[in-house]
Structure formats: structure tokens, C-alpha cells
């Protein structure tokens, strides 16, 4: 199949860019990027992935970060529709997997509502990459039989409205995306609903990049530890027995957080 045949003129692909490392792109994602006429990309798409976009392909940043949105979702939808209606081969590049907190449904609805064909190429989500970097499994036979992905992002001025009683399950691995600002609430609500204060926690930022930071701590120290986790970007918080690190690593991470706080 020729590159240009991957995407027909007037078609849109929502493509998962993975956690940031270009080596973690799927082969199909890389081929779709090379076949596009125009690529719309998010703020969380790694620089190494953007370097794979050939110079002759138009690229448009539509990145959104909490508190400083460059484009509204409606504006992004309109740009995608406009490009497809102009007969361009369109790639919408999203960090991680497009269908995990990537607002794919809004874009699919806008496109199909205008008679535009849209398809999805999945990607590696940050939770999988973070666990892999830490040498851990997201599930654990007999101890972590459930895996729950939760967005910790709330609209400005609104409380994080979640079913905390259901989330405080010792047999689950919880993964909170965009969890940096919500860490104190996560800690407080989970403990208040019965999750043990010593439950293992992994904090991950810049997952799969050279600047990746992994911090092992425990639930009752989460707010302190994340406050000392480098970087201003989104942080991933993984909670549960499956996140238990080797004793020396876990204790070192927890003590470091307390020492820095002091």
C-alpha cells in the first residue's frame, strides 16, 4: 500500500502519539503521519514524535493545558472539519491513546456530523509506559484484579466529583491522569473512604522522555511527594498494591519527600 493510500483526501485519522518517546509509536501511527497533508497536534505530543513529521507537511498546534487553553474544543473541531472539507489528508495527533481522556468523541461527532470519514489509530497510554519504566505490572494476580483510569482534571472552581467510596478499593490499581493539582484531594478522600494510608503510590512525570521522573511513595505522603516531584507539567498518579516497589526504593522515595518538605 502506498503512503498516500493510507489516508484518502478529505479523511481524518485520530492518531495516538504515545507517551512521548517516538520509539513507542506504533508502526501504523508513523506511516499515517508521513502520509498526511496536515497534522494537528496536542501539547502533550513529545518533541521526538513531532520531529517525525516531514517538513513539507503542514503542522498546526492545537495544544491545551489546564488554565491556558490555546484553542477551545469547538475551535479544534472546526479546524478539522475545514481541513477535511478542503480535501486534505488530516492527522489529528493526540498524546497517549486518543480514546483515553483525549476527547475523541467530540471530534468524531463533529466530523461525522459533517459527512467526514474519521478513523482512530490507538496509542500506548501513559499508565502503561509509566508502569513499564518502573518495572511494575498494572495488575497483580490475587491483589490487583481491577484497573481503573480516572481523570483528576476538574473545571476551574469546581471540586473533583468522583465516587470515592467505589475508588477506595484495595483490589484495584487506580491511575489518576492529570493528577498534580488534585493530589491532596485524592489522598484525603481515598483515606477517608477506607484505603490504607500505607497503600503504595507511584508518581510519574514526563513518562518515557529523557526527563522522566518516577517517585515511589505511599498514599498518606502523596501530597508531600508530588509537591517535590520535578516539572510543572501533568503528573500521573498510580495507586495500589501493584505499585509496591522494592523496599529500599519505596522507603527512599518516601523519606526523600519528607526530608525535602522539611
Backbone as JSON, one array per atom type, in Angstrom:
{
  "sequence": "XXXXXXXXXXXXXXXXXXXXXXXXXXXXXXXXXXXXXXXXXXXXXXXXXXXXXXXXXXXXXXXXXXXXXXXXXXXXXXXXXXXXXXXXXXXXXXXXXXXXXXXXXXXXXXXXXXXXXXXXXXXXXXXXXXXXXXXXXXXXXXXXXXXXXXXXXXXXXXXXXXXXXXXXXXXXXXXXXXXXXXXXXXXXXXXXXXXXXXXXXXXXXXXXXXXXXXXXXXXXXXXXXXXXXXXXXXXXXXXXXXXXXXXXXXXXXXXXXXXXXX",
  "N": [[0.84, -1.2, 0.0], [0.58, 2.2, -0.91], [1.91, 5.15, 0.69], [0.19, 7.41, 0.46], [-2.22, 6.18, 0.14], [-3.04, 5.37, 2.59], [-4.47, 7.35, 3.87], [-7.24, 8.87, 2.59], [-8.03, 11.68, 0.49], [-9.73, 14.25, 2.25], [-10.27, 12.76, 4.47], [-10.05, 11.91, 7.97], [-7.77, 10.98, 10.47], [-7.57, 10.05, 13.82], [-4.86, 9.93, 15.77], [-2.87, 8.09, 17.98], [-0.2, 9.33, 19.79], [1.33, 8.18, 21.69], [3.26, 8.06, 24.81], [5.35, 9.87, 24.52], [8.04, 9.17, 23.83], [9.39, 8.61, 20.7], [9.99, 6.05, 19.84], [8.04, 4.5, 20.91], [5.83, 4.81, 19.38], [3.27, 3.35, 17.35], [3.82, 1.35, 14.41], [1.97, 1.87, 12.45], [0.99, 4.39, 13.19], [3.23, 6.01, 12.67], [3.43, 5.74, 9.89], [1.01, 6.88, 9.11], [1.38, 9.55, 9.89], [3.4, 10.31, 8.12], [1.98, 10.2, 5.77], [0.18, 12.23, 5.72], [-1.39, 15.39, 4.79], [-1.72, 17.49, 6.45], [-1.1, 18.03, 9.9], [-2.57, 18.14, 12.99], [-1.69, 18.85, 16.26], [-1.35, 17.95, 19.75], [-0.46, 19.52, 22.94], [0.81, 17.67, 24.54], [2.16, 15.93, 22.92], [5.17, 14.36, 22.27], [8.39, 15.95, 21.65], [10.15, 14.45, 20.08], [8.43, 12.9, 18.6], [7.12, 14.83, 17.09], [9.24, 15.56, 15.51], [9.23, 13.63, 13.6], [7.46, 14.38, 11.69], [7.39, 15.12, 8.37], [9.07, 17.91, 6.74], [7.61, 19.09, 4.68], [4.97, 18.77, 5.27], [2.12, 20.34, 6.49], [1.82, 21.68, 9.75], [-0.06, 22.11, 12.72], [-0.43, 23.56, 15.81], [-2.57, 22.69, 18.36], [-2.66, 22.66, 21.02], [-3.67, 22.12, 24.42], [-3.55, 23.16, 27.71], [-4.09, 22.9, 31.22], [-5.75, 25.72, 32.42], [-4.62, 27.4, 30.52], [-5.65, 27.41, 27.75], [-5.06, 27.17, 24.34], [-6.7, 26.76, 22.19], [-10.19, 26.34, 21.95], [-12.27, 23.4, 22.39], [-14.33, 23.39, 20.54], [-13.29, 25.1, 18.57], [-11.13, 23.6, 17.68], [-12.48, 21.38, 16.62], [-13.76, 22.66, 14.48], [-11.58, 23.42, 12.89], [-10.58, 20.92, 12.08], [-12.75, 19.96, 10.58], [-12.84, 21.91, 8.57], [-10.33, 21.52, 7.29], [-10.59, 18.89, 6.34], [-12.81, 19.18, 4.63], [-11.64, 20.7, 2.72], [-10.33, 18.88, 1.29], [-8.0, 17.77, 2.25], [-5.62, 15.38, 3.52], [-5.92, 14.4, 6.7], [-4.34, 14.31, 9.84], [-4.92, 13.93, 13.18], [-3.12, 14.37, 15.86], [-2.67, 12.94, 18.96], [-1.64, 12.96, 22.36], [-0.58, 9.98, 24.04], [-3.16, 7.59, 24.1], [-5.78, 8.12, 21.83], [-8.37, 7.69, 22.73], [-8.46, 7.68, 25.46], [-9.24, 9.83, 27.73], [-8.96, 11.74, 25.76], [-10.78, 13.25, 24.42], [-11.9, 12.29, 22.1], [-14.47, 11.59, 21.27], [-15.96, 13.98, 20.95], [-14.68, 15.07, 18.69], [-14.98, 13.08, 16.76], [-17.77, 13.09, 16.57], [-18.25, 15.72, 15.6], [-16.99, 15.59, 13.12], [-18.15, 13.37, 11.72], [-20.72, 14.29, 11.72], [-20.6, 16.16, 9.77], [-20.38, 14.66, 7.56], [-17.89, 13.53, 7.19], [-15.38, 11.12, 6.9], [-13.92, 9.39, 9.57], [-11.29, 7.88, 11.35], [-9.62, 5.85, 13.84], [-6.42, 5.48, 15.25], [-4.98, 3.62, 17.65], [-2.92, 4.31, 20.59], [-0.07, 3.95, 22.82], [-0.88, 4.28, 26.15], [-0.15, 6.61, 28.84], [-0.15, 5.41, 31.38], [0.51, 2.7, 31.0], [3.11, 2.99, 30.0], [4.38, 4.26, 32.16], [4.26, 2.32, 34.22], [5.77, 0.34, 32.99], [8.29, 1.59, 32.81], [8.89, 1.7, 35.5], [9.23, -0.92, 36.02], [7.08, -2.45, 36.79], [3.87, -4.13, 37.06], [0.6, -3.32, 35.96], [-1.49, -4.78, 36.88], [-2.02, -7.37, 39.34], [-1.76, -10.63, 40.22], [-4.2, -11.93, 42.31], [-4.08, -9.71, 43.99], [-4.4, -7.21, 42.72], [-6.91, -6.94, 40.91], [-8.37, -5.34, 39.33], [-8.34, -2.54, 37.11], [-8.35, 0.87, 36.98], [-8.9, 3.78, 35.22], [-8.78, 7.2, 35.8], [-9.78, 10.54, 35.42], [-8.28, 13.33, 36.83], [-8.8, 15.9, 36.43], [-10.57, 18.84, 36.87], [-13.07, 21.31, 36.13], [-12.31, 24.8, 36.32], [-12.62, 26.11, 39.55], [-14.37, 24.17, 40.35], [-15.12, 21.32, 42.4], [-13.47, 18.13, 42.64], [-15.41, 15.72, 41.51], [-16.06, 12.66, 42.3], [-16.75, 9.13, 42.68], [-15.74, 8.33, 45.46], [-15.92, 6.32, 47.4], [-16.27, 4.0, 45.91], [-13.88, 4.02, 44.5], [-11.96, 3.64, 46.45], [-10.77, 0.99, 46.7], [-9.09, -1.79, 47.71], [-8.36, -3.85, 46.03], [-7.86, -2.89, 43.57], [-5.99, -1.23, 40.97], [-5.46, 2.11, 40.77], [-5.38, 4.74, 38.47], [-4.65, 7.98, 38.17], [-5.02, 10.45, 35.92], [-3.51, 13.56, 34.97], [-2.98, 14.52, 37.57], [-1.59, 16.23, 39.33], [-2.39, 18.76, 40.58], [-4.59, 17.86, 41.97], [-3.73, 16.1, 43.89], [-3.67, 16.4, 46.83], [-6.45, 16.23, 47.41], [-7.05, 13.71, 46.38], [-5.56, 12.02, 48.05], [-6.71, 12.63, 50.59], [-9.5, 11.96, 50.25], [-9.47, 9.24, 49.48], [-8.28, 7.95, 51.68], [-10.11, 8.71, 53.65], [-12.23, 7.22, 52.84], [-11.51, 4.66, 53.41], [-9.23, 3.46, 52.25], [-6.02, 2.15, 52.87], [-3.58, 4.1, 54.59], [-0.92, 3.46, 54.04], [-0.87, 2.48, 51.48], [0.75, 1.65, 48.46], [2.18, 4.04, 46.17], [2.86, 5.35, 42.96], [4.34, 8.06, 41.45], [4.46, 9.68, 38.39], [6.11, 11.59, 35.96], [6.67, 13.28, 32.83], [6.74, 10.93, 31.31], [8.5, 8.35, 29.74], [10.27, 10.03, 28.47], [13.53, 11.69, 28.26], [13.68, 13.25, 30.49], [12.15, 11.96, 32.32], [10.57, 11.3, 35.44], [10.23, 9.28, 38.21], [8.6, 8.62, 41.17], [8.45, 6.84, 44.09], [6.16, 6.37, 46.66], [3.86, 6.57, 49.44], [0.33, 6.45, 50.15], [-0.49, 8.27, 52.2], [1.56, 10.09, 52.14], [1.4, 11.3, 49.75], [0.64, 13.98, 48.95], [2.8, 15.48, 49.89], [4.93, 14.3, 48.52], [4.33, 14.71, 45.79], [4.47, 17.4, 45.61], [7.13, 17.8, 45.6], [7.93, 16.64, 43.31], [9.68, 16.91, 40.32], [9.16, 19.33, 37.66], [6.57, 21.08, 35.84], [4.55, 20.15, 34.41], [1.79, 17.87, 33.56], [1.08, 15.27, 35.92], [1.13, 11.8, 36.53], [-0.62, 9.63, 38.62], [-0.35, 6.66, 40.22], [-1.92, 4.2, 42.04], [-2.02, 1.63, 44.43], [-1.68, -1.88, 45.38], [-0.19, -3.15, 43.43], [1.67, -1.3, 42.75], [3.72, -1.43, 44.49], [7.01, -0.91, 45.3], [10.4, -2.28, 45.34], [11.55, -2.64, 48.72], [13.75, -0.9, 49.5], [13.72, 1.09, 47.54], [11.13, 2.18, 47.77], [11.06, 3.15, 50.43], [13.14, 4.98, 50.34], [12.15, 6.84, 48.51], [9.88, 7.85, 49.88], [11.02, 8.89, 52.24], [12.69, 10.81, 51.14], [10.86, 12.63, 50.13], [9.67, 13.58, 52.49], [11.91, 14.69, 53.75], [12.64, 16.75, 51.98], [10.42, 18.3, 52.18], [10.65, 19.18, 54.73]],
  "CA": [[0.0, 0.0, 0.0], [1.3, 3.45, -0.95], [1.67, 6.02, 1.84], [-0.96, 8.27, 0.24], [-3.45, 5.39, 0.19], [-3.42, 5.18, 3.98], [-5.48, 8.36, 4.14], [-7.78, 9.43, 1.37], [-8.33, 13.12, 0.62], [-10.96, 14.52, 2.95], [-10.43, 11.81, 5.58], [-9.34, 12.29, 9.21], [-7.35, 9.93, 11.41], [-7.15, 10.43, 15.17], [-3.7, 9.06, 15.92], [-2.22, 8.09, 19.29], [1.23, 9.62, 19.72], [2.03, 7.52, 22.78], [3.63, 8.89, 25.96], [6.36, 10.88, 24.21], [9.18, 8.55, 23.16], [8.97, 8.22, 19.35], [10.14, 4.61, 19.67], [6.84, 3.85, 21.4], [4.78, 4.94, 18.39], [3.01, 2.16, 16.54], [4.29, 1.49, 13.03], [0.89, 2.48, 11.68], [0.96, 5.82, 13.5], [4.33, 6.67, 11.95], [3.07, 5.77, 8.48], [-0.06, 7.86, 8.93], [1.98, 10.88, 9.99], [4.13, 10.57, 6.88], [1.04, 10.23, 4.64], [-0.77, 13.34, 5.89], [-1.16, 16.72, 4.23], [-1.72, 18.42, 7.58], [-1.12, 17.37, 11.21], [-2.94, 18.94, 14.15], [-1.09, 18.11, 17.37], [-1.59, 18.39, 21.13], [0.69, 19.98, 23.73], [1.47, 16.53, 25.18], [2.88, 15.12, 21.94], [6.6, 14.53, 22.52], [9.16, 16.61, 20.58], [10.71, 13.45, 19.18], [7.35, 12.49, 17.69], [6.93, 15.93, 16.14], [10.37, 15.55, 14.57], [8.95, 12.65, 12.55], [6.6, 15.0, 10.68], [8.24, 15.67, 7.29], [8.98, 19.38, 6.68], [6.66, 19.55, 3.66], [3.61, 18.59, 5.78], [1.66, 21.44, 7.34], [1.57, 21.29, 11.14], [-0.81, 23.12, 13.46], [-0.52, 23.29, 17.24], [-3.88, 22.95, 18.98], [-2.42, 22.19, 22.38], [-4.44, 22.67, 25.54], [-3.05, 22.86, 29.05], [-5.0, 23.41, 32.24], [-5.6, 27.12, 32.75], [-4.11, 28.19, 29.41], [-6.05, 26.77, 26.51], [-4.8, 27.94, 23.14], [-7.86, 26.55, 21.34], [-11.31, 25.63, 22.55], [-12.57, 22.17, 21.67], [-15.14, 23.75, 19.38], [-12.41, 25.66, 17.54], [-10.37, 22.48, 17.12], [-13.41, 20.63, 15.76], [-13.98, 23.44, 13.26], [-10.36, 23.34, 12.08], [-10.54, 19.59, 11.49], [-13.8, 19.92, 9.55], [-12.42, 22.78, 7.46], [-9.23, 20.89, 6.57], [-11.12, 17.73, 5.61], [-13.67, 19.64, 3.54], [-10.76, 21.24, 1.69], [-9.76, 17.74, 0.58], [-6.69, 17.4, 2.79], [-5.46, 14.17, 4.33], [-5.77, 15.02, 8.0], [-3.99, 13.53, 11.02], [-5.09, 14.62, 14.48], [-2.16, 13.66, 16.7], [-3.01, 13.12, 20.36], [-0.75, 12.28, 23.28], [-1.09, 8.73, 24.59], [-4.17, 6.95, 23.27], [-6.81, 9.13, 21.57], [-9.66, 7.38, 23.35], [-8.35, 7.73, 26.92], [-9.25, 11.23, 28.12], [-8.48, 12.51, 24.63], [-11.91, 13.97, 23.83], [-12.11, 11.8, 20.74], [-15.89, 11.53, 20.93], [-16.38, 15.27, 20.43], [-14.15, 15.27, 17.36], [-15.66, 12.13, 15.87], [-19.14, 13.58, 16.37], [-18.21, 16.9, 14.74], [-16.58, 15.2, 11.77], [-19.17, 12.53, 11.09], [-21.9, 15.13, 11.53], [-20.39, 16.89, 8.52], [-20.2, 13.7, 6.48], [-16.47, 13.26, 7.01], [-14.95, 9.82, 7.42], [-12.89, 9.51, 10.6], [-10.84, 6.61, 11.91], [-8.77, 6.0, 15.03], [-5.24, 4.63, 15.41], [-4.68, 3.67, 19.08], [-1.54, 4.51, 21.01], [0.28, 3.5, 24.17], [-1.27, 5.29, 27.13], [0.93, 6.92, 29.79], [-0.16, 4.47, 32.51], [1.28, 1.51, 30.61], [4.51, 3.37, 29.89], [4.92, 4.54, 33.49], [4.46, 1.05, 34.91], [6.89, -0.34, 32.34], [9.53, 2.26, 33.22], [9.15, 1.35, 36.89], [9.4, -2.37, 36.14], [5.92, -2.95, 37.52], [2.69, -4.51, 36.31], [-0.58, -2.59, 36.4], [-2.34, -5.74, 37.59], [-1.23, -8.28, 40.17], [-2.59, -11.8, 40.5], [-4.64, -12.08, 43.69], [-4.08, -8.46, 44.76], [-4.9, -6.09, 41.91], [-7.71, -7.61, 39.87], [-9.06, -4.32, 38.57], [-7.53, -1.4, 36.69], [-9.28, 1.97, 36.75], [-8.34, 5.05, 34.76], [-9.61, 8.29, 36.31], [-9.25, 11.88, 35.17], [-8.27, 14.16, 38.03], [-8.96, 17.28, 35.99], [-11.9, 19.43, 37.07], [-13.17, 22.67, 35.64], [-11.87, 25.82, 37.27], [-13.57, 26.46, 40.59], [-15.23, 23.05, 40.69], [-14.5, 20.24, 43.16], [-13.31, 16.86, 41.94], [-16.61, 14.98, 41.87], [-15.85, 11.25, 41.98], [-17.3, 8.16, 43.63], [-14.55, 7.96, 46.23], [-16.15, 5.06, 48.09], [-16.02, 2.93, 44.94], [-12.47, 4.05, 44.1], [-11.11, 3.19, 47.57], [-10.86, -0.47, 46.64], [-7.72, -2.31, 47.84], [-8.07, -4.85, 45.0], [-7.75, -2.2, 42.28], [-4.95, -0.24, 40.68], [-6.06, 3.37, 40.33], [-4.48, 5.62, 37.73], [-5.21, 9.32, 38.04], [-4.37, 11.28, 34.91], [-3.52, 14.99, 35.27], [-3.26, 14.47, 39.0], [-0.71, 17.03, 40.17], [-3.12, 19.72, 41.42], [-5.62, 17.18, 42.75], [-3.11, 15.12, 44.79], [-4.16, 16.46, 48.22], [-7.83, 15.73, 47.47], [-7.02, 12.27, 46.15], [-5.07, 11.43, 49.3], [-7.69, 12.82, 51.66], [-10.75, 11.25, 50.01], [-9.27, 7.79, 49.46], [-8.06, 7.51, 53.05], [-11.37, 8.89, 54.37], [-13.16, 6.16, 52.41], [-11.06, 3.36, 53.86], [-8.0, 2.92, 51.67], [-4.99, 2.22, 53.9], [-2.62, 5.18, 54.37], [0.36, 2.95, 53.55], [-1.02, 1.94, 50.13], [1.83, 2.13, 47.59], [1.88, 5.03, 45.14], [3.91, 5.74, 42.03], [4.1, 9.33, 40.76], [5.26, 9.69, 37.17], [6.01, 12.77, 35.1], [7.49, 13.2, 31.61], [6.89, 9.5, 31.1], [9.22, 7.82, 28.56], [11.21, 11.03, 27.95], [14.81, 11.73, 28.97], [13.44, 13.95, 31.76], [11.2, 11.18, 33.11], [10.78, 11.23, 36.88], [9.38, 8.32, 38.9], [8.74, 8.75, 42.62], [7.7, 5.86, 44.88], [5.79, 6.87, 47.98], [2.67, 5.91, 49.97], [-0.83, 7.32, 49.98], [-0.55, 9.39, 53.16], [2.63, 11.04, 51.83], [1.24, 11.69, 48.35], [0.65, 15.43, 48.76], [4.17, 15.96, 50.1], [5.81, 13.79, 47.47], [4.07, 15.32, 44.48], [4.91, 18.78, 45.71], [8.57, 17.78, 45.35], [8.21, 15.96, 42.04], [10.1, 17.95, 39.37], [8.36, 19.62, 36.48], [5.3, 21.78, 36.02], [3.58, 19.51, 33.54], [0.89, 16.9, 34.17], [1.66, 14.12, 36.62], [0.31, 10.6, 36.6], [-0.56, 9.05, 39.97], [-0.77, 5.26, 40.19], [-2.13, 3.83, 43.44], [-2.48, 0.26, 44.66], [-0.67, -2.85, 45.8], [0.68, -3.48, 42.29], [2.7, -0.27, 42.63], [4.71, -1.58, 45.57], [8.38, -1.0, 44.82], [11.3, -2.94, 46.28], [11.56, -1.87, 49.96], [14.74, 0.18, 49.56], [13.28, 2.16, 46.65], [9.92, 2.82, 48.3], [11.4, 3.9, 51.63], [13.97, 6.11, 49.94], [11.29, 7.85, 47.9], [9.04, 8.46, 50.9], [11.85, 9.68, 53.13], [13.18, 11.97, 50.39], [9.77, 13.59, 50.05], [9.52, 14.2, 53.8], [13.09, 15.48, 54.03], [12.58, 17.94, 51.18], [9.35, 19.13, 52.72], [11.14, 19.81, 55.93]],
  "C": [[0.88, 1.25, 0.0], [0.95, 4.3, 0.27], [0.38, 6.82, 1.67], [-2.28, 7.52, 0.31], [-3.9, 5.1, 1.61], [-4.55, 6.12, 4.37], [-5.97, 8.9, 2.8], [-8.05, 10.92, 1.56], [-9.69, 13.33, 1.29], [-11.25, 13.59, 4.12], [-9.59, 12.26, 6.78], [-9.0, 11.04, 10.01], [-7.0, 10.57, 12.74], [-6.07, 9.43, 15.57], [-3.09, 9.21, 17.31], [-0.72, 8.28, 19.15], [2.01, 8.93, 20.82], [2.46, 8.5, 23.85], [4.71, 9.93, 25.67], [7.56, 10.35, 23.46], [8.75, 8.11, 21.76], [9.12, 6.72, 19.09], [8.92, 3.84, 20.17], [5.62, 4.14, 20.51], [4.51, 3.58, 17.75], [3.54, 2.42, 15.13], [3.23, 2.17, 12.17], [0.82, 3.98, 11.92], [2.04, 6.57, 12.73], [4.02, 6.78, 10.46], [1.97, 6.78, 8.2], [0.47, 9.29, 8.98], [2.67, 11.26, 8.68], [3.21, 10.72, 5.68], [0.13, 11.44, 4.67], [-0.4, 14.54, 5.04], [-1.03, 17.75, 5.34], [-1.83, 17.61, 8.87], [-1.48, 18.4, 12.28], [-2.45, 18.19, 15.39], [-1.32, 18.79, 18.7], [-0.3, 18.85, 21.8], [1.47, 18.81, 24.33], [2.19, 15.61, 24.2], [4.37, 15.41, 22.1], [7.33, 15.17, 21.36], [9.77, 15.63, 19.61], [9.69, 12.93, 18.19], [7.12, 13.58, 16.64], [8.06, 15.98, 15.11], [10.16, 14.56, 13.43], [8.05, 13.21, 11.45], [7.5, 15.59, 9.59], [8.03, 17.18, 7.13], [7.96, 19.9, 5.67], [5.2, 19.38, 4.11], [3.27, 19.75, 6.72], [1.4, 20.93, 8.75], [0.92, 22.45, 11.87], [-0.9, 22.7, 14.92], [-1.92, 23.65, 17.74], [-3.81, 22.51, 20.44], [-3.26, 22.9, 23.4], [-3.76, 22.23, 26.82], [-3.98, 23.51, 30.06], [-4.71, 24.88, 32.54], [-5.09, 27.99, 31.62], [-4.39, 27.49, 28.08], [-5.75, 27.68, 25.33], [-5.97, 27.85, 22.17], [-8.97, 25.89, 22.15], [-11.56, 24.35, 21.77], [-13.41, 22.45, 20.42], [-14.31, 24.3, 18.24], [-11.58, 24.56, 16.88], [-11.26, 21.67, 16.18], [-13.59, 21.34, 14.42], [-12.77, 23.38, 12.33], [-10.26, 21.99, 11.37], [-11.55, 19.47, 10.34], [-13.37, 20.72, 8.33], [-11.32, 22.12, 6.62], [-9.73, 19.69, 5.74], [-11.98, 18.15, 4.43], [-12.87, 20.27, 2.41], [-10.05, 20.12, 0.92], [-8.39, 17.3, 1.07], [-6.75, 16.05, 3.5], [-5.06, 14.63, 5.72], [-5.4, 13.99, 9.08], [-4.16, 14.43, 12.24], [-4.27, 13.82, 15.49], [-2.41, 14.0, 18.17], [-2.03, 12.36, 21.25], [-1.39, 11.02, 23.84], [-1.99, 8.02, 23.62], [-5.31, 7.94, 23.06], [-8.1, 8.92, 22.35], [-9.6, 7.31, 24.87], [-8.15, 9.18, 27.31], [-8.71, 12.14, 27.01], [-9.56, 13.27, 23.89], [-12.15, 13.56, 22.37], [-13.58, 11.86, 20.33], [-16.37, 12.85, 20.35], [-15.92, 15.47, 18.99], [-14.78, 14.32, 16.35], [-17.07, 12.61, 15.56], [-19.18, 14.77, 15.41], [-17.91, 16.52, 13.3], [-17.66, 14.39, 11.06], [-20.46, 13.31, 10.85], [-21.81, 15.98, 10.28], [-20.08, 15.95, 7.35], [-18.76, 13.33, 6.2], [-16.11, 11.92, 7.62], [-13.81, 10.03, 8.41], [-12.58, 8.14, 11.14], [-9.84, 6.87, 13.03], [-7.62, 4.99, 15.0], [-4.83, 4.7, 16.89], [-3.2, 3.87, 19.37], [-1.31, 3.98, 22.41], [-0.06, 4.6, 25.16], [-0.17, 5.43, 28.21], [0.98, 5.95, 30.96], [0.67, 3.23, 32.19], [2.77, 1.83, 30.56], [5.14, 3.63, 31.25], [5.2, 3.26, 34.26], [5.65, 0.3, 34.32], [8.22, 0.26, 32.75], [9.91, 1.89, 34.65], [9.38, -0.14, 37.1], [8.27, -3.03, 36.89], [4.81, -3.36, 36.56], [1.49, -3.74, 36.85], [-1.58, -3.48, 37.13], [-1.44, -6.71, 38.34], [-2.13, -9.43, 40.59], [-2.9, -11.89, 41.99], [-4.72, -10.79, 44.48], [-4.66, -7.28, 44.01], [-5.64, -6.66, 40.71], [-8.49, -6.63, 39.01], [-8.08, -3.19, 38.22], [-8.49, -0.27, 36.3], [-8.52, 3.23, 36.35], [-9.3, 6.16, 35.15], [-8.98, 9.62, 35.92], [-9.37, 12.7, 36.45], [-8.42, 15.63, 37.67], [-10.4, 17.72, 36.21], [-11.9, 20.84, 36.51], [-12.81, 23.66, 36.74], [-12.98, 26.15, 38.26], [-14.48, 25.33, 41.02], [-14.45, 21.99, 41.46], [-14.39, 18.99, 42.29], [-14.43, 15.92, 42.39], [-16.49, 13.53, 41.4], [-16.51, 10.37, 43.03], [-16.14, 7.59, 44.44], [-14.72, 6.63, 46.95], [-15.87, 3.88, 47.16], [-14.54, 2.86, 44.56], [-11.55, 3.51, 45.2], [-11.19, 1.68, 47.73], [-9.45, -1.05, 46.68], [-7.37, -3.36, 46.79], [-7.91, -4.21, 43.62], [-6.45, -1.42, 42.19], [-5.65, 0.98, 40.12], [-5.01, 4.19, 39.6], [-5.18, 6.95, 37.54], [-4.38, 10.1, 37.02], [-4.51, 12.75, 35.31], [-3.76, 15.22, 36.76], [-2.48, 15.42, 39.88], [-1.5, 17.94, 41.12], [-4.1, 19.03, 42.37], [-5.04, 16.23, 43.8], [-3.6, 15.22, 46.23], [-5.58, 15.92, 48.37], [-7.87, 14.22, 47.29], [-6.62, 11.54, 47.43], [-6.15, 11.47, 50.38], [-8.93, 11.94, 51.46], [-10.57, 9.73, 50.02], [-9.06, 7.25, 50.87], [-9.36, 7.62, 53.86], [-12.38, 7.8, 54.03], [-12.59, 4.76, 52.61], [-9.82, 2.79, 53.24], [-6.85, 3.17, 52.65], [-3.98, 3.32, 53.59], [-1.29, 4.71, 53.78], [0.26, 2.34, 52.15], [0.07, 2.51, 49.22], [1.33, 3.07, 46.5], [3.11, 5.22, 44.26], [3.48, 7.04, 41.37], [5.02, 9.37, 39.56], [5.03, 10.98, 36.4], [6.98, 12.63, 33.94], [7.77, 11.74, 31.24], [7.5, 9.19, 29.74], [10.21, 8.81, 27.95], [12.51, 11.0, 28.76], [14.66, 12.37, 30.34], [12.46, 13.2, 32.65], [11.58, 11.17, 34.59], [9.75, 10.27, 37.48], [9.65, 8.43, 40.4], [7.85, 7.71, 43.29], [7.41, 6.45, 46.25], [4.6, 6.05, 48.49], [1.55, 6.93, 50.01], [-0.82, 8.5, 50.94], [0.56, 10.42, 52.95], [2.5, 11.62, 50.42], [1.35, 13.2, 48.15], [2.04, 16.02, 48.94], [5.07, 15.55, 48.94], [5.58, 14.48, 46.14], [4.49, 16.77, 44.46], [6.4, 18.9, 45.4], [8.94, 17.04, 44.07], [8.53, 17.01, 41.0], [9.1, 18.14, 38.24], [7.05, 20.3, 36.82], [4.19, 21.15, 35.21], [2.69, 18.52, 34.28], [1.65, 15.76, 34.85], [0.63, 13.0, 36.65], [0.49, 10.01, 37.99], [-1.15, 7.66, 39.9], [-0.79, 4.75, 41.63], [-2.62, 2.39, 43.53], [-1.33, -0.68, 44.96], [0.29, -3.2, 44.67], [1.81, -2.48, 42.13], [3.76, -0.36, 43.72], [6.1, -1.8, 44.97], [9.2, -1.86, 45.76], [11.48, -2.07, 47.52], [12.54, -0.7, 49.98], [14.3, 1.37, 48.71], [12.11, 2.92, 47.25], [10.25, 3.69, 49.52], [12.21, 5.13, 51.28], [13.12, 7.22, 49.36], [10.45, 8.57, 48.92], [9.85, 9.36, 51.81], [12.36, 10.93, 52.44], [12.1, 13.04, 50.34], [9.61, 14.33, 51.38], [10.69, 15.13, 54.1], [13.06, 16.8, 53.26], [11.51, 18.89, 51.7], [9.83, 19.89, 53.95], [12.21, 20.84, 55.66]]
}
